[in-house]
Amino acid sequence: RGAWLGILIFFVTLGIFLFSRVHQVTDSSYSMMLTQSLLDHRSFTLDHYKTPAVYQLETINGHTYYRFPPGSSVLSLPFVWVLNRFGISAVNQDGTYNPRGELTIEAGLAALLMALLATIFFFTARLLLSPRWSAVIALGGALGTQVYSTASRALWSETWGILLLGVVILLLLAHDDGKRRLSPILLATLLSWMYFVRPTF
């Protein structure tokens, strides 16, 4: 019963996140252009594209970089690769920035990641509580906090960060409860990615 309820929570929250129209793509603008640069040119520089002078970008030694931590852009590589197959990209064919493509990618990926987080909330609560109360906590955490109002609206660095943090908490609690042996390598990997997504994590 618990597994099916977790799957249901994933699809319910994913639907809510996807069909909610308000999106705030500000600091995260150009983060998917960086992902595209990694896919197309294997480079963290954005020199191959026509970029404007905006606060999200900076020039160092004649090279243009995305100003914010690159972890989210790197972790988003598989998702952006798939959307590229459907003609969706943050970069136009002439090398200019495509804000509509960026918004489409960020909105879809943010919704997916936060639906996964809602499911993680559920399975974390299930370590201690009944399925019903776990569902209440998962939906409350997903829809009654900044998970819905902010993290699911665009691909902020916190979006990937709180997902990774959710996995870490689940693993620690499962280990402490005797349900799963904790892998130090997995824990270190998750914590390292949290740093690259946003160092303050």
C-alpha positions in Angstrom: 0.0 0.0 0.0 2.8 2.4 0.9 4.5 2.1 -2.4 1.4 2.8 -4.5 0.5 5.8 -2.3 4.0 7.2 -2.8 3.6 6.8 -6.6 0.2 8.5 -6.4 1.7 11.4 -4.5 4.3 11.8 -7.2 1.8 12.1 -10.0 -0.6 14.3 -8.1 2.1 16.8 -7.1 3.7 16.6 -10.6 0.4 17.5 -12.1 -0.2 20.4 -9.8 3.3 21.7 -10.3 3.1 21.4 -14.1 -0.2 23.1 -14.5 0.5 26.0 -12.1 1.3 28.9 -14.4 3.4 31.3 -12.3 7.1 30.9 -12.9 10.0 33.0 -11.6 13.0 32.6 -13.8 15.5 35.2 -12.7 18.8 34.1 -11.2 18.5 30.7 -13.0 18.3 32.3 -16.4 21.1 31.1 -18.6 21.7 28.0 -16.4 20.3 25.8 -19.1 22.4 27.6 -21.7 25.4 26.4 -19.6 23.9 22.9 -19.7 23.7 23.2 -23.5 27.3 24.4 -23.7 28.3 21.3 -21.7 26.4 19.0 -24.1 27.5 20.7 -27.3 31.0 22.0 -26.5 32.1 20.2 -23.3 32.8 23.6 -21.9 31.8 25.7 -18.9 32.3 28.9 -20.9 29.5 30.4 -23.0 31.9 31.8 -25.6 30.2 29.9 -28.4 26.9 31.8 -27.9 25.8 35.4 -28.4 25.2 36.5 -24.8 24.0 40.0 -23.6 25.4 41.9 -20.6 23.2 40.6 -17.8 23.9 40.0 -14.1 23.6 36.2 -14.5 26.8 36.2 -16.6 30.3 37.4 -15.9 33.4 37.8 -18.0 36.7 36.5 -16.7 39.9 36.7 -18.8 37.9 37.2 -21.9 35.6 34.2 -21.3 31.9 34.4 -20.5 30.6 32.2 -17.6 27.4 31.6 -15.8 27.8 33.6 -12.5 26.1 31.1 -10.1 27.2 27.7 -9.0 27.3 25.1 -11.9 26.0 22.1 -10.0 22.4 22.4 -11.1 23.4 22.8 -14.7 25.6 19.7 -14.6 22.9 17.6 -12.9 20.4 18.7 -15.5 22.3 17.3 -18.4 20.2 14.1 -19.0 16.9 16.0 -18.9 18.2 18.7 -21.3 19.6 16.0 -23.6 16.1 14.4 -23.8 14.3 17.7 -24.4 16.9 18.5 -27.2 15.6 15.4 -29.0 12.2 17.1 -29.1 13.7 20.4 -30.4 13.6 22.2 -27.0 16.7 24.2 -26.1 17.8 27.3 -24.3 19.8 28.3 -27.3 18.5 29.2 -30.8 20.1 27.9 -33.9 21.9 31.3 -34.4 23.5 31.0 -31.0 21.3 33.5 -29.3 19.5 32.9 -26.0 16.1 31.3 -26.1 14.1 32.4 -23.0 11.1 30.4 -24.0 13.1 27.2 -24.3 14.9 28.0 -20.9 11.5 28.5 -19.2 10.1 25.2 -20.7 13.1 23.3 -19.5 13.3 24.8 -16.1 9.5 24.5 -15.4 9.4 20.9 -16.4 12.5 19.8 -14.5 11.6 21.8 -11.4 8.2 20.2 -11.3 9.7 16.7 -11.8 12.3 17.2 -9.1 9.8 18.6 -6.5 7.4 15.8 -7.2 10.2 13.4 -6.5 10.9 15.4 -3.2 7.2 15.0 -2.2 7.6 11.2 -2.7 10.8 11.3 -0.6 8.8 13.2 2.1 6.3 10.3 2.1 8.8 7.5 2.3 10.8 9.3 5.0 7.6 9.8 7.1 6.7 6.1 6.5 9.8 5.1 8.5 8.0 6.4 11.6 4.3 6.9 10.8 1.3 5.3 9.2 0.6 5.6 5.4 -2.2 8.1 6.0 -0.2 10.4 8.2 2.8 10.1 5.9 0.7 11.2 3.0 -0.6 14.2 5.0 3.0 15.2 5.8 4.2 14.7 2.2 1.4 16.8 0.7 1.8 19.4 3.4 5.5 19.6 2.8 5.1 19.8 -1.0 2.1 22.1 -1.2 2.2 24.2 2.0 5.8 25.4 1.8 8.3 27.1 -0.5 8.6 23.8 -2.3 5.4 24.8 -4.2 5.7 28.5 -4.2 9.4 28.8 -5.2 11.4 25.6 -5.8 8.9 24.1 -8.2 8.4 27.3 -10.2 11.9 27.4 -11.7 15.2 25.7 -11.4 16.7 27.7 -8.6 19.9 26.2 -7.1 17.7 25.3 -4.0 15.6 23.1 -6.2 18.3 20.5 -6.8 19.7 21.2 -3.4 16.6 20.4 -1.3 16.0 17.2 -3.4 19.5 16.0 -2.5 19.1 17.0 1.1 15.8 15.1 1.2 17.6 12.0 0.0 20.3 12.5 2.6 17.8 12.8 5.4 15.9 9.7 4.2 19.1 7.6 4.1 20.2 8.8 7.6 16.8 8.1 9.1 16.6 4.7 7.5 20.0 3.8 8.8 19.2 5.1 12.3 15.9 3.1 12.2 17.8 -0.1 11.1 15.9 -0.3 7.8 18.9 0.3 5.5 22.7 0.3 5.9 24.2 3.7 5.1 26.7 3.8 2.3 29.5 6.3 3.2 30.3 6.7 -0.5 26.7 7.5 -1.5 26.4 9.9 1.4 29.6 11.7 0.5 28.6 11.9 -3.1 25.2 13.5 -2.3 26.8 15.9 0.2 29.4 16.9 -2.4 26.8 17.6 -5.1 25.0 19.7 -2.6 28.1 21.9 -2.3 28.4 22.2 -6.1 24.7 23.1 -6.4 25.0 25.8 -3.7 28.0 26.0 -1.3 25.9 27.2 1.6 24.2 23.8 1.7 
